Structures are given as structure tokens and as C-alpha cells.
Amino acid sequence: MPAIPALNLARKLSLIHEHWTPKVIAEMNDYQFKLVKLHGEFVWHSHADTDETFIVLAGQLRIELRDGHIDLGPGEMAVIP
């Protein structure tokens, strides 16, 4: 059986040099895991058929919601329905 390599998120992130260009780093069933560097304001949007997960590795991310917002820092995660 082939070995399954561990994914090092910090290493993968160091390979991304441009902002706002998500890179697929893994797939599971019908889901893609993407890594992206953000800078500035993240434009509000929605997905009618799925939830979205945000995990912050470094920096800060504010997610504006219809009824408020959530602030995420390094090591924090949120699933937005």
C-alpha cells in the first residue's frame, strides 16, 4: 500500500506568492481543500448548496454575516452555513 504523505500547511502556504488565488491542496470525495493568501477586504458572497470553512493560519480575518460578524485569528476556524 502506498504511503500517504502529510500535508504541511505552512510549507504549502509559503509556495503561494499572489493574493486572491486559491490553490487546491487536497481533495476528499466531492470537496476540495484550498489555501489562499488574502489582503484587504474579502467580498461577501454565499453558496446556495454548501457551507464554507475558514481556517486562519496567520493574520486576522473578519467575516461579515447578515446579522453581525465573526473575527478569526491564527489557529481559529469557523464553518459558515
C-alpha positions as CSV (number, residue, x, y, z in Angstrom):
1,M,0.0,0.0,0.0
2,P,1.4,3.4,-0.9
3,A,2.4,5.8,1.9
4,I,0.0,8.8,2.4
5,P,2.1,12.0,2.7
6,A,1.2,14.5,5.4
7,L,0.4,18.0,4.1
8,N,2.3,20.8,5.9
9,L,0.1,23.8,5.6
10,A,2.9,26.4,6.4
11,R,5.0,24.9,3.6
12,K,2.1,24.9,1.1
13,L,1.3,28.5,2.1
14,S,5.0,29.5,1.5
15,L,4.6,28.4,-2.1
16,I,1.8,30.8,-2.8
17,H,3.1,34.3,-3.8
18,E,0.0,36.0,-5.1
19,H,-3.1,37.2,-3.2
20,W,-6.7,36.1,-4.0
21,T,-5.6,33.0,-6.0
22,P,-6.9,29.9,-4.2
23,K,-4.8,26.7,-4.7
24,V,-6.3,23.2,-4.3
25,I,-4.0,21.3,-1.9
26,A,-6.2,18.2,-1.4
27,E,-9.5,16.6,-2.4
28,M,-11.8,14.4,-0.4
29,N,-14.9,12.9,-2.0
30,D,-16.6,15.9,-3.7
31,Y,-14.7,18.5,-1.6
32,Q,-11.6,20.5,-2.3
33,F,-9.3,21.9,0.3
34,K,-8.0,25.3,-0.9
35,L,-5.3,27.5,0.5
36,V,-5.2,31.2,-0.3
37,K,-3.5,34.4,0.9
38,L,-5.8,37.3,1.4
39,H,-5.1,41.0,1.5
40,G,-7.6,43.7,2.1
41,E,-11.4,43.2,2.1
42,F,-13.0,39.8,1.5
43,V,-16.1,40.4,-0.7
44,W,-19.3,39.0,0.9
45,H,-20.8,36.1,-1.1
46,S,-22.8,33.0,-0.5
47,H,-23.0,29.4,-1.7
48,A,-26.6,28.1,-2.0
49,D,-25.7,24.4,-2.0
50,T,-22.8,24.1,0.6
51,D,-21.2,25.5,3.7
52,E,-17.8,27.2,3.7
53,T,-15.0,26.6,6.2
54,F,-12.4,29.2,7.0
55,I,-9.2,28.4,9.0
56,V,-6.8,31.2,9.7
57,L,-3.1,30.2,9.8
58,A,-1.7,33.8,10.3
59,G,-3.1,37.3,10.5
60,Q,-6.7,38.2,11.0
61,L,-10.0,37.6,9.1
62,R,-13.3,39.4,9.7
63,I,-16.3,37.6,8.1
64,E,-19.3,39.8,7.8
65,L,-22.6,38.0,8.2
66,R,-26.2,39.2,7.7
67,D,-26.7,39.6,11.5
68,G,-23.2,40.5,12.6
69,H,-19.6,39.4,12.1
70,I,-17.0,36.9,13.3
71,D,-13.3,37.7,13.8
72,L,-10.8,34.9,13.4
73,G,-7.1,34.9,14.4
74,P,-4.3,32.4,14.0
75,G,-5.4,28.9,14.8
76,E,-9.1,29.7,14.7
77,M,-11.7,28.2,12.4
78,A,-15.4,28.9,11.5
79,V,-17.9,27.0,9.4
80,I,-20.3,29.4,7.7
81,P,-23.7,27.8,6.6
